[in-house]
Amino acid sequence: MSKPKTVSPFWFKVAMNLYPPYLFSRTKLLYVSADFKQMKIKIKKSLLNRNLSGTIFGGTMFSASDPFFALMYWQNFAKQYDMNVQVWLKSAKIKYIKPATKDIYIDFELKQEEIEAAKKDIAEKGKHNKEHIVELKNKQGELYAVVNINTYVGLKN
């Protein structure tokens, strides 16, 4: 089996910020912790992501929350356990609270206990599913949406 691919937080941030779907939707990765257990995203309200009402398009909000837990698991398994894992968003559900009239911030946090639980499930069952919840807020803490993200982690074939 090939060695798992790892990336530095710096290059990961650069790559994500140049990724066209995020670049053009004004979604920016502001912070990646050295251990890939915390990330902070900003969606800047702009002409490129406004809907007819002048608020941030719901699809932009939803897509900004999509890949980060999967990427955090992937890097943690590669770095901590030297394991190649397959990770993806199995399902997601968004609840819009109110129209997003200002820039949005999303904080992602993956706890070590969650990584260890995933490793245990993979050893015993070959896969792991975990639901994470993220809140999309403005700088003042006003809540715009809540996303339930179900992440799949399994052994890479």
C-alpha positions as CSV (number, residue, x, y, z in Angstrom):
1,M,0.0,0.0,0.0
2,S,1.3,3.5,-0.8
3,K,2.2,6.0,1.8
4,P,-0.6,8.4,2.6
5,K,-0.3,11.9,1.2
6,T,0.1,14.7,3.7
7,V,0.3,18.4,3.1
8,S,1.4,21.3,5.3
9,P,-1.2,23.6,6.7
10,F,0.3,26.5,4.6
11,W,0.0,24.7,1.3
12,F,-3.4,23.3,2.2
13,K,-4.6,26.8,2.8
14,V,-3.1,28.1,-0.4
15,A,-4.7,25.3,-2.5
16,M,-8.1,25.8,-0.9
17,N,-8.1,29.5,-1.4
18,L,-7.1,29.1,-5.1
19,Y,-9.7,26.4,-5.7
20,P,-12.1,28.0,-8.2
21,P,-15.4,27.1,-6.6
22,Y,-14.3,28.8,-3.4
23,L,-12.3,31.6,-5.0
24,F,-15.3,32.7,-7.1
25,S,-17.8,32.3,-4.4
26,R,-15.6,34.4,-2.1
27,T,-15.1,31.6,0.4
28,K,-11.7,31.9,2.1
29,L,-9.9,29.5,4.4
30,L,-8.6,31.9,7.1
31,Y,-7.0,29.4,9.5
32,V,-5.7,25.9,9.6
33,S,-4.2,24.6,12.9
34,A,-0.8,22.8,12.7
35,D,-2.5,19.5,13.7
36,F,-5.5,19.9,11.2
37,K,-8.0,19.8,14.0
38,Q,-9.3,23.4,13.6
39,M,-10.2,25.4,10.6
40,K,-11.9,28.8,10.1
41,I,-13.7,29.8,7.0
42,K,-15.0,33.2,5.9
43,I,-17.6,33.8,3.2
44,K,-17.3,37.4,2.1
45,K,-20.6,38.9,0.9
46,S,-20.0,40.1,-2.6
47,L,-21.6,40.6,-6.0
48,L,-20.3,37.1,-6.9
49,N,-22.4,35.3,-4.3
50,R,-25.5,37.4,-3.8
51,N,-29.0,36.2,-4.7
52,L,-31.9,38.3,-6.0
53,S,-32.6,39.5,-2.4
54,G,-29.1,40.9,-2.0
55,T,-28.1,38.3,0.6
56,I,-25.6,35.5,0.4
57,F,-26.8,32.7,-1.8
58,G,-27.8,29.6,0.2
59,G,-25.8,27.3,-2.1
60,T,-22.6,29.2,-1.3
61,M,-23.3,28.8,2.4
62,F,-24.0,25.1,2.0
63,S,-20.9,24.4,-0.2
64,A,-18.6,26.3,2.1
65,S,-19.3,23.8,4.9
66,D,-18.9,20.7,2.7
67,P,-15.3,19.3,2.6
68,F,-13.6,20.4,5.7
69,F,-14.4,17.6,8.2
70,A,-13.5,15.0,5.6
71,L,-10.2,16.8,4.9
72,M,-9.4,17.1,8.6
73,Y,-10.0,13.3,9.1
74,W,-7.9,12.5,6.0
75,Q,-4.9,14.6,7.2
76,N,-5.1,13.3,10.8
77,F,-5.2,9.7,9.7
78,A,-2.2,10.3,7.4
79,K,-0.2,12.2,9.9
80,Q,-1.0,10.3,13.2
81,Y,-1.5,6.7,12.0
82,D,0.3,6.7,8.6
83,M,-3.1,5.3,7.2
84,N,-4.6,5.9,3.8
85,V,-8.3,6.4,4.4
86,Q,-11.2,7.2,2.1
87,V,-13.2,10.2,3.4
88,W,-16.2,11.9,2.0
89,L,-19.3,13.8,2.9
90,K,-22.0,11.1,3.2
91,S,-24.9,13.5,3.7
92,A,-25.6,17.0,4.9
93,K,-28.6,19.0,5.9
94,I,-28.8,22.7,6.2
95,K,-31.3,24.7,8.2
96,Y,-31.4,28.4,7.2
97,I,-32.2,30.6,10.1
98,K,-32.3,34.0,8.5
99,P,-30.9,35.7,5.3
100,A,-27.2,36.3,5.4
101,T,-26.7,40.0,5.1
102,K,-23.1,40.2,6.3
103,D,-19.9,38.2,5.9
104,I,-20.2,34.7,7.4
105,Y,-17.7,32.7,9.5
106,I,-17.6,29.0,10.1
107,D,-15.5,27.3,12.7
108,F,-14.6,23.6,12.3
109,E,-13.2,21.6,15.1
110,L,-12.2,17.9,15.2
111,K,-11.5,16.4,18.6
112,Q,-8.8,13.8,19.2
113,E,-11.5,11.5,20.7
114,E,-13.4,11.7,17.5
115,I,-10.3,10.6,15.5
116,E,-9.7,7.8,17.9
117,A,-13.3,6.6,17.7
118,A,-13.1,6.6,13.9
119,K,-9.8,4.6,14.1
120,K,-11.5,2.0,16.4
121,D,-14.6,1.7,14.2
122,I,-12.4,1.3,11.1
123,A,-10.5,-1.5,12.8
124,E,-13.7,-3.2,14.0
125,K,-16.2,-2.5,11.2
126,G,-14.1,-1.2,8.3
127,K,-15.8,2.2,8.3
128,H,-16.9,5.1,10.5
129,N,-19.8,7.6,10.2
130,K,-19.9,10.7,12.3
131,E,-22.3,13.6,12.4
132,H,-20.8,17.1,13.0
133,I,-22.7,20.3,13.4
134,V,-21.4,23.7,12.3
135,E,-23.0,27.1,12.7
136,L,-22.7,29.9,10.1
137,K,-22.5,33.2,11.9
138,N,-21.5,36.8,11.3
139,K,-18.7,38.5,13.2
140,Q,-21.2,39.6,15.9
141,G,-22.4,36.1,16.5
142,E,-25.7,36.3,14.7
143,L,-26.7,32.8,13.4
144,Y,-27.6,32.5,9.7
145,A,-27.7,28.7,9.3
146,V,-26.8,25.4,10.9
147,V,-25.4,22.5,8.9
148,N,-25.5,18.8,10.0
149,I,-22.6,17.0,8.2
150,N,-22.3,13.3,8.2
151,T,-18.7,12.3,7.3
152,Y,-17.7,8.8,6.2
153,V,-14.2,7.5,6.9
154,G,-13.1,4.1,5.7
155,L,-10.1,2.1,4.5
156,K,-8.9,3.1,1.1
157,N,-9.1,0.2,-1.4
